[in-house]
Amino acid sequence: MKAFRNAALGVTIAVMTAGAAAAHPIDTCKAAAKGLAQIATPKTVEATPSGGCLFRDLTIVMSPRMQFHVDDIETGPLAGAVLTPDKLSELHAVARHIRFQAQTQQPLINFILSAQTRPFSMAIDYRFDAANGRLDLQRFLVTSPELGDFRLSATLQGLHAADLTRPPTQLPPEAGLTSIDLEMDNKGLFEGLALAPMATLLLHDQTDPAAAFAEMNAKSTAATTRLLTQAGASRATIQAIAAFNATFPKPRGRFHMHADFPAPLTRSDVAALLGKGDDQAAALKKWSALTATYTPPPPEPQLAP
């Protein structure tokens, strides 16, 4: 997952530093390709009829033995794009047919692993209103016919332009989440992209990682249930979240979560959930608007004797 986060950042920087004053769209696209070279070099660069750019046949090299191939990356119109990464105002981009390419010393192993890989695509659309400090993440999508879908949209307020390149833990205290909508229909996407880094972070020192994960998940579900109950969330929402959590580390079924917070949810609100008193009560009140649904997958057909 880190590889594609870095790739997405590279695309963002490349697009936004390309230069809005280029004489012709193809010149802008070629300039963007130069910025993209820190991640990968496309074999062809084209300008699209809408004013965007199309980069075809990219290879992202993470190590001598690990690389990814992307059929193409297409961006939206670049006209009016700002010139420096700390002033990113807008991005519309799609990366299609991303897949792992094995690079071992054994051609047969490379062939087998390449045949087994399951490609996916990514899309991101966001707009930043610097005057009002508002970031609208209209769409972050990871999708695959074989692996499932993950879709996220959100709105944040209280941001400065420089905050767009910072991790969430370094956002200003006044920055807060005002809405979030998340939908997931996992068929292997989580296990393929998120499980390894998550397990490495949380379970690297465990002698029995499976048992440790089960215990952590049970405690997390119990704590979430308790807090949402105190917040006044609906019984259906609490049950949906608990049922979905119970399917990890191999989640299945369709999960949807939505919240429009009455006041921005800040980092201090999240920290207050673990405390007591008035601060916790105020933070809990913001979560009362949370709704969630979960639809389990149909039962698997049983093999007859």
C-alpha positions as CSV (number, residue, x, y, z in Angstrom):
1,M,0.0,0.0,0.0
2,K,2.9,2.3,0.8
3,A,4.1,1.9,-2.8
4,F,0.9,3.2,-4.2
5,R,0.6,6.0,-1.7
6,N,4.1,7.1,-2.8
7,A,3.1,6.7,-6.4
8,A,0.0,8.8,-5.9
9,L,2.0,11.5,-4.2
10,G,4.4,11.4,-7.1
11,V,1.6,11.8,-9.6
12,T,0.2,14.7,-7.5
13,I,3.5,16.6,-7.4
14,A,4.2,15.9,-11.0
15,V,0.8,17.2,-12.1
16,M,0.8,20.3,-9.9
17,T,4.3,21.3,-10.6
18,A,4.0,20.9,-14.3
19,G,3.3,24.6,-14.8
20,A,0.0,26.1,-15.9
21,A,1.7,28.5,-18.2
22,A,2.9,25.9,-20.8
23,A,2.3,27.0,-24.4
24,H,0.4,23.8,-25.3
25,P,-1.3,21.0,-23.3
26,I,1.2,18.4,-24.5
27,D,4.0,20.6,-23.2
28,T,2.3,20.6,-19.8
29,C,2.0,16.9,-19.9
30,K,5.7,16.4,-20.8
31,A,6.7,18.7,-17.9
32,A,4.4,16.6,-15.6
33,A,6.1,13.4,-16.8
34,K,9.5,14.9,-15.8
35,G,8.1,15.3,-12.3
36,L,6.7,11.8,-12.3
37,A,10.1,10.4,-13.1
38,Q,11.0,10.3,-9.4
39,I,8.4,7.4,-9.2
40,A,8.3,6.0,-12.8
41,T,8.9,7.0,-16.4
42,P,5.9,6.5,-18.7
43,K,6.7,5.1,-22.2
44,T,4.3,7.5,-23.9
45,V,2.8,10.9,-22.9
46,E,-0.4,12.3,-24.5
47,A,-2.7,15.3,-24.0
48,T,-6.4,14.3,-23.7
49,P,-9.2,16.2,-25.4
50,S,-10.4,17.4,-22.0
51,G,-7.1,19.2,-21.4
52,G,-5.6,16.5,-19.1
53,C,-2.7,14.1,-19.5
54,L,-2.4,10.4,-20.2
55,F,0.7,8.5,-19.2
56,R,0.9,5.0,-20.6
57,D,2.8,1.9,-19.6
58,L,4.5,2.8,-16.3
59,T,6.7,0.6,-14.1
60,I,7.2,1.6,-10.5
61,V,10.4,0.0,-9.1
62,M,10.4,-0.4,-5.4
63,S,13.4,-2.7,-5.2
64,P,15.4,-5.0,-7.5
65,R,12.9,-7.8,-6.7
66,M,9.7,-5.8,-6.4
67,Q,8.0,-3.6,-8.9
68,F,4.5,-2.7,-10.1
69,H,3.2,-2.1,-13.5
70,V,0.4,0.5,-14.3
71,D,-1.3,0.4,-17.7
72,D,-2.0,4.1,-17.6
73,I,-2.5,7.2,-15.4
74,E,-4.9,9.8,-16.6
75,T,-5.4,13.3,-15.0
76,G,-8.0,15.9,-15.3
77,P,-7.5,19.3,-16.9
78,L,-4.3,21.1,-15.8
79,A,-5.3,24.6,-16.7
80,G,-5.0,26.9,-13.7
81,A,-2.9,24.4,-11.7
82,V,-0.7,26.0,-9.1
83,L,3.0,25.7,-9.3
84,T,4.3,24.3,-6.0
85,P,3.5,21.1,-4.0
86,D,2.6,23.1,-0.8
87,K,-0.3,24.8,-2.7
88,L,-2.0,21.8,-4.2
89,S,-5.5,23.0,-5.0
90,E,-7.1,20.3,-7.0
91,L,-6.4,16.8,-8.4
92,H,-8.4,14.4,-10.5
93,A,-6.5,11.3,-11.5
94,V,-7.0,7.6,-12.3
95,A,-4.4,4.8,-12.3
96,R,-5.7,1.8,-14.2
97,H,-4.8,-1.9,-14.0
98,I,-2.1,-1.8,-11.3
99,R,-0.4,-5.2,-10.8
100,F,2.6,-6.7,-9.1
101,Q,5.5,-7.9,-11.3
102,A,7.8,-10.5,-9.7
103,Q,11.6,-10.0,-10.4
104,T,13.2,-13.1,-9.1
105,Q,16.2,-14.9,-10.7
106,Q,13.9,-17.7,-11.9
107,P,11.9,-17.0,-15.0
108,L,9.4,-19.8,-14.2
109,I,8.6,-18.3,-10.8
110,N,8.2,-14.8,-12.4
111,F,5.8,-16.3,-14.9
112,I,3.7,-18.1,-12.2
113,L,3.5,-15.1,-9.9
114,S,2.6,-12.8,-12.7
115,A,-0.2,-15.1,-13.8
116,Q,-1.5,-15.2,-10.2
117,T,-1.5,-11.4,-9.6
118,R,-4.9,-9.7,-9.4
119,P,-4.8,-6.2,-10.8
120,F,-6.7,-3.2,-9.3
121,S,-7.3,0.4,-10.2
122,M,-7.2,3.6,-8.2
123,A,-8.9,7.0,-8.5
124,I,-8.7,10.3,-6.5
125,D,-10.6,13.5,-6.8
126,Y,-10.2,16.4,-4.4
127,R,-10.4,20.1,-4.2
128,F,-8.9,22.5,-1.7
129,D,-10.4,25.9,-0.9
130,A,-7.5,27.8,0.5
131,A,-9.6,30.9,1.4
132,N,-11.8,28.8,3.7
133,G,-9.3,26.1,4.7
134,R,-11.7,23.4,3.4
135,L,-10.6,20.2,1.8
136,D,-13.2,18.1,-0.1
137,L,-12.0,14.6,-0.8
138,Q,-14.7,13.8,-3.3
139,R,-13.4,10.3,-4.1
140,F,-10.7,8.0,-3.1
141,L,-11.4,4.6,-4.7
142,V,-9.5,1.3,-4.9
143,T,-11.4,-1.2,-7.1
144,S,-10.9,-4.6,-8.7
145,P,-13.4,-7.1,-10.1
146,E,-11.6,-9.8,-8.3
147,L,-10.5,-8.1,-5.1
148,G,-13.5,-5.9,-4.3
149,D,-13.9,-2.2,-3.7
150,F,-12.9,0.5,-1.1
151,R,-14.4,4.0,-1.5
152,L,-13.9,7.0,0.8
153,S,-15.0,10.6,0.7
154,A,-14.6,13.2,3.4
155,T,-14.5,16.9,4.2
156,L,-12.0,18.6,6.5
157,Q,-11.9,22.2,7.7
158,G,-9.3,24.4,9.4
159,L,-6.5,23.4,7.1
160,H,-3.7,25.5,5.6
161,A,-2.1,24.8,2.2
162,A,1.0,23.3,3.7
163,D,-1.1,20.8,5.7
164,L,-1.9,18.9,2.5
165,T,1.6,17.2,2.5
166,R,1.6,16.4,6.2
167,P,0.5,13.2,8.0
168,P,-2.8,13.4,10.1
169,T,-0.8,13.5,13.3
170,Q,0.8,16.8,12.3
171,L,-2.4,18.7,11.4
172,P,-3.1,21.9,13.3
173,P,-5.3,21.5,16.5
174,E,-8.2,23.4,14.9
175,A,-8.3,21.1,11.8
176,G,-11.3,18.8,12.0
177,L,-13.4,16.3,10.1
178,T,-16.9,17.5,9.2
179,S,-18.1,14.6,7.2
180,I,-17.0,11.1,6.2
181,D,-18.5,8.4,4.0
182,L,-16.8,5.0,3.7
183,E,-17.9,1.9,1.8
184,M,-16.1,-1.4,1.5
185,D,-16.9,-4.7,-0.2
186,N,-13.8,-6.7,0.4
187,K,-13.0,-9.9,-1.6
188,G,-9.2,-9.8,-0.9
189,L,-8.3,-6.2,-1.2
190,F,-7.7,-5.7,2.5
191,E,-5.6,-8.9,2.8
192,G,-3.6,-8.0,-0.3
193,L,-2.8,-4.4,0.5
194,A,-3.4,-3.5,4.1
195,L,-3.0,-6.6,6.2
196,A,0.8,-7.0,5.9
197,P,1.8,-3.5,7.0
198,M,-0.9,-3.5,9.7
199,A,0.2,-6.9,11.1
200,T,3.9,-5.9,10.9
201,L,3.1,-2.7,12.9
202,L,0.9,-4.3,15.6
203,L,2.0,-7.9,15.8
204,H,5.8,-8.0,15.0
205,D,6.7,-9.0,18.6
206,Q,4.0,-11.6,19.1
207,T,4.7,-15.3,19.3
208,D,1.2,-16.2,18.4
209,P,0.0,-13.4,16.0
210,A,-3.3,-15.0,15.2
211,A,-4.3,-15.2,18.9
212,A,-2.9,-11.7,19.6
213,F,-4.9,-10.2,16.7
214,A,-8.1,-12.0,17.9
215,E,-7.7,-10.5,21.4
216,M,-6.9,-7.0,20.1
217,N,-9.9,-7.1,17.7
218,A,-12.3,-8.3,20.5
219,K,-11.1,-5.5,22.9
220,S,-11.4,-2.9,20.1
221,T,-14.9,-4.0,19.2
222,A,-16.0,-4.0,22.9
223,A,-14.5,-0.5,23.4
224,T,-16.2,0.8,20.2
225,T,-19.5,-0.7,21.2
226,R,-19.3,1.0,24.7
227,L,-18.4,4.4,23.3
228,L,-21.0,4.4,20.6
229,T,-23.6,3.3,23.1
230,Q,-22.7,6.2,25.3
231,A,-22.7,8.5,22.3
232,G,-26.3,7.6,21.6
233,A,-25.7,5.9,18.2
234,S,-28.5,3.6,17.0
235,R,-28.6,0.0,18.0
236,A,-28.5,-1.0,14.3
237,T,-25.3,1.0,13.7
238,I,-23.6,-0.5,16.7
239,Q,-24.5,-4.0,15.7
240,A,-23.4,-3.4,12.1
241,I,-20.0,-2.3,13.2
242,A,-19.6,-5.2,15.6
243,A,-20.6,-7.7,13.0
244,F,-18.2,-6.3,10.4
245,N,-15.3,-6.2,12.9
246,A,-15.9,-9.8,13.7
247,T,-15.0,-10.8,10.2
248,F,-11.4,-9.5,10.4
249,P,-8.6,-10.2,9.4
250,K,-10.4,-11.5,6.4
251,P,-13.4,-9.1,6.1
252,R,-16.3,-10.1,3.8
253,G,-19.6,-8.5,3.0
254,R,-20.6,-4.9,2.2
255,F,-20.0,-2.3,5.0
256,H,-21.1,1.3,4.7
257,M,-20.5,4.1,7.3
258,H,-21.5,7.7,7.1
259,A,-21.3,10.7,9.5
260,D,-22.0,14.4,9.3
261,F,-20.5,15.8,12.4
262,P,-22.3,18.7,14.1
263,A,-18.9,20.4,14.8
264,P,-15.5,19.4,13.3
265,L,-14.1,16.3,14.8
266,T,-10.5,17.2,15.9
267,R,-7.5,15.2,17.1
268,S,-8.3,16.4,20.6
269,D,-11.8,14.9,20.3
270,V,-10.4,11.6,19.4
271,A,-8.0,11.7,22.4
272,A,-10.9,12.7,24.6
273,L,-12.8,9.6,23.8
274,L,-10.2,7.7,26.0
275,G,-10.7,10.1,28.9
276,K,-13.5,11.0,31.2
277,G,-15.5,14.1,32.1
278,D,-16.9,17.0,30.0
279,D,-14.3,16.6,27.2
280,Q,-15.3,13.0,26.6
281,A,-19.0,13.8,26.8
282,A,-18.5,16.5,24.2
283,A,-16.5,14.3,21.9
284,L,-19.0,11.5,22.3
285,K,-21.9,13.8,21.3
286,K,-20.3,14.4,17.9
287,W,-20.4,10.6,17.1
288,S,-24.2,10.4,17.7
289,A,-24.7,11.2,14.0
290,L,-22.8,8.1,12.9
291,T,-24.7,5.5,10.9
292,A,-23.5,2.2,9.6
293,T,-24.9,-0.8,7.8
294,Y,-23.4,-4.3,7.1
295,T,-24.6,-6.9,4.7
296,P,-22.9,-10.3,5.2
297,P,-21.9,-12.3,2.1
298,P,-24.3,-15.1,1.0
299,P,-23.4,-18.5,2.4
300,E,-20.8,-20.4,0.4
301,P,-22.3,-23.5,-1.4
302,Q,-21.5,-26.7,0.3
303,L,-19.9,-29.6,-1.6
304,A,-22.3,-32.6,-1.6
305,P,-20.8,-36.0,-0.8
